[in-house]
Amino acid sequence: RHGQPDDDPDGNAGAWGSEDLREGEGRRPLRASDEAVALIRHFEGCSLDAYLCPAGVWTIGYGHTGDVSEGDVIDQEQAEALLIEDLEEFEGYVTALCQRSLEQCQFDALVSWVFNLGPGNFKSSTLLRRLNAGDLGAVPDEIRRWNKAGGRVVDGLVRRREAEAVMFEGGDWRSVI
């Protein structure tokens, strides 16, 4: 959630487990695993003081942007609580928008991606279209495309996208950081 909001991977303005993720079909939706949380913590970092992210949004904790103002300060316990709340929100977006059954590693990678880029980008992405069409092999490359902020490739986003792509494929995301 630190990149330019609603940017497509080319820097142009865009539109706002084995278990099935669709609710209402008698199956329980997946939740982000400890590995997903670790990846998000690693790449988001934690700031207990509010700061303006590169997109000009007040941010605190692990990338939390809701109800944050200049001068806000939290403690580590509050940062952890905000992360859990935020994860539930972003798990919901992945659950609502994916029309395919996902493995835990795939769900985790997508939650991290949506946490960073936002649900509007996910909803309008080629990544989601290809995923929902069943082209799972194309998803890692689609994840990697989203490595720009303000139209420029950002090294941290390149590393994060690679980690998410490796996670989606079932690999160890730590092997690429």
QUIBEL-V253096 format. One record per residue. N is the residue number from 0. RES is the residue in three letters. PHI is phi in whole degrees, 0 to 359 (none if undefined). Layout:
BEGIN
n res phi
N RES PHI
N RES PHI
END
This chain:
BEGIN
n res phi
0 ARG none
1 HIS 260
2 GLY 281
3 GLN 296
4 PRO 295
5 ASP 60
6 ASP 277
7 ASP 275
8 PRO 295
9 ASP 266
10 GLY 85
11 ASN 263
12 ALA 298
13 GLY 242
14 ALA 281
15 TRP 321
16 GLY none
17 SER 283
18 GLU 277
19 ASP 286
20 LEU 271
21 ARG 283
22 GLU 285
23 GLY 85
24 GLU 248
25 GLY 78
26 ARG 241
27 ARG 273
28 PRO 292
29 LEU 292
30 ARG 238
31 ALA 299
32 SER 279
33 ASP 301
34 GLU 294
35 ALA 296
36 VAL 298
37 ALA 297
38 LEU 297
39 ILE 298
40 ARG 302
41 HIS 301
42 PHE 277
43 GLU 284
44 GLY 68
45 CYS 230
46 SER 241
47 LEU 277
48 ASP 249
49 ALA 299
50 TYR 215
51 LEU 273
52 CYS 286
53 PRO 303
54 ALA 274
55 GLY 80
56 VAL 249
57 TRP 294
58 THR 223
59 ILE 208
60 GLY 65
61 TYR 267
62 GLY 79
63 HIS 285
64 THR 241
65 GLY 278
66 ASP 59
67 VAL 245
68 SER 231
69 GLU 307
70 GLY 90
71 ASP 295
72 VAL 223
73 ILE 231
74 ASP 256
75 GLN 298
76 GLU 298
77 GLN 293
78 ALA 299
79 GLU 295
80 ALA 296
81 LEU 296
82 LEU 298
83 ILE 299
84 GLU 299
85 ASP 297
86 LEU 300
87 GLU 300
88 GLU 297
89 PHE 284
90 GLU 300
91 GLY 298
92 TYR 296
93 VAL 297
94 THR 300
95 ALA 290
96 LEU 266
97 CYS 279
98 GLN 254
99 ARG 238
100 SER 291
101 LEU 235
102 GLU 285
103 GLN 304
104 CYS 295
105 GLN 290
106 PHE 301
107 ASP 301
108 ALA 298
109 LEU 291
110 VAL 298
111 SER 299
112 TRP 299
113 VAL 291
114 PHE 304
115 ASN 278
116 LEU 255
117 GLY 94
118 PRO 291
119 GLY 296
120 ASN 296
121 PHE 297
122 LYS 301
123 SER 263
124 SER 277
125 THR 296
126 LEU 307
127 LEU 294
128 ARG 300
129 ARG 290
130 LEU 300
131 ASN 292
132 ALA 278
133 GLY 91
134 ASP 271
135 LEU 297
136 GLY 296
137 ALA 276
138 VAL 299
139 PRO 304
140 ASP 292
141 GLU 294
142 ILE 302
143 ARG 296
144 ARG 298
145 TRP 271
146 ASN 240
147 LYS 241
148 ALA 226
149 GLY 62
150 GLY 83
151 ARG 243
152 VAL 295
153 VAL 244
154 ASP 306
155 GLY 298
156 LEU 287
157 VAL 300
158 ARG 295
159 ARG 296
160 ARG 298
161 GLU 295
162 ALA 298
163 GLU 294
164 ALA 296
165 VAL 296
166 MET 299
167 PHE 304
168 GLU 279
169 GLY 91
170 GLY 271
171 ASP 272
172 TRP 299
173 ARG 293
174 SER 289
175 VAL 243
176 ILE 263
END
